[in-house]
Amino acid sequence: VDRAFGTMGFRLFLLLRLSPAMPFNALNYIGGITAINFKDYWWATSVGVVPGLIWTIFVGATFGTVDQRGVDGNKEFDENA
């Protein structure tokens, strides 16, 4: 495993970052104890967190819209309007 991270570190770490089954803290630990190059670790992490970041922004924007319009999209039936 250590040899694989040393030779194909970027590809392996990127795929692990994209996997929702791997906790972020565990991947940080794996990156620290294996022979992955720091440059590969940094780039794989930078690229690998983008889909989760976009998803978080999308969900936050969607809930902001629900808050402004009401759950059913019609604010006139909302008691607080």
C-alpha angles and dihedrals in degrees: 000000000000091000090050091053089048094054104029099022099138095050095045095044093046091053091048091049090051092051112095090203094070117078114232094233092052090053091051089054092047090051090053098050100041130074095254115142112248091233091054091046092050096047094044090050093046093050096037097057094053097084091050090047092052090048091051092049091048094050092046092050091048093052089047088057091048089052092052097045103030126248095288094040093251114105096184092078093050112108094217096053 
